[in-house]
Amino acid sequence: QLAAKHWSDGARGKQQQQQQQQQQPFDPDIVQQIYGQELGGGRDKPPLLKRVMLLEVSQYLERYLWPHFDAASASDAHVMSIAVMVNEKFREGVPPWTAFHSRQEAFPGFFSRLLALRLPERWSALSQHEATAHLLFMINAFQSLEDDMVRPQVLRLVSLPIWHGLSHGRLQLELAAQPALAKRWKALLKKEAKAAAGGSKSKKRAKVKAEAAAAADVAAGDAAAPAAGGEGGEAAAAAAAQAELPNAEAAFLPGMIQEFLSV
């Protein structure tokens, strides 16, 4: 019934006959409801395979989940629903990534949101079958390097920066055994140090500009100037907050390494 109302061919045909204001808008509560009732979200038991198959037949991913996905506002249920439906496509042997090609620019945001679920405080909230679905999606993604959209997202997880997750002793052993990689590792550290220094300088310049603007506003004594100075300060604060956001990948990689080593 939900498919017929919101995303199936029948629903689309009816909507095309109606006026624009009468069409069914996207409802995130529908995603949350389906994830909880049909995909096992928040439950100890995994979803029934028949229910997942019905959602796949109704093109739940192609018609509803992916067209309305927004990395900034989507819920974790939305992210995990996409992962579960992709896993079902792999199980059935149908092309799993075709639906994403219509909005390839949104895929990096989705992949980052999926990695963010690996943060300890969020990972612990997932049930066993949800964690399994997450891991299965990652396996499927790593087995899809032939796809130009997927490849850059997964390769950055297994490139040289992943060695930051190794202990110091193990890192030194690996570098001693592979001199060529040791040279690349030193070059990477220099590049990261240079980028960090550049970021610090940018923050300092932004702070100096904000202070100069505030001082000019006070000296001018214009009633509109303090508002402009406040806007400049808010912009600088927003930029600083954005730069200090936790890197989901940095938290994800060490945990993934530890999980694989413990198997």
VENBELRA-V985386 format. One line per field, one symbol per residue. phi: phi as a letter, one per 40 degrees, with the letter a starting at -180 (. if undefined). burial: b if it has 16 or more other ideal C-beta (glycine too) atoms within 10 Angstrom, else e. Layout:
phi->???
burial->???
This chain:
phi->.ccccbacdccccccccbccccccccbccccccccccbbgcgbcccccccccccccccgdcccbccdbcbccbcccccccccccccdcccccgbdcbdccccbccccdcccccccccccdcccccccccccccccccccccccbccccccdccccccbcddccccccccccccccccbdcccccccccccccccccccccccccccccccccccccccccgccccdcccccccccccccccccccccccccccdccccccccc
burial->ebbeebbbeebeeeeeeeeeeeeeeeeeebbbebbeebbbbeeeebbeeeebeebbebbbbbbbbbebbebeebebbbbbbbbbbbbbbbeeeeebbebbeeeeebbeebbbbbbbbbeeeebeebeebbeebbebbbebbeebeebeebeebbeebeeeeebebeeeeeeeeebeeeeeeeeebeebeeeeeeeeeeeeeeeeebeeebeebbeebeeeeeeebeeebeebeeebeeeeeeeeeeebbebbbeebeeeeeee
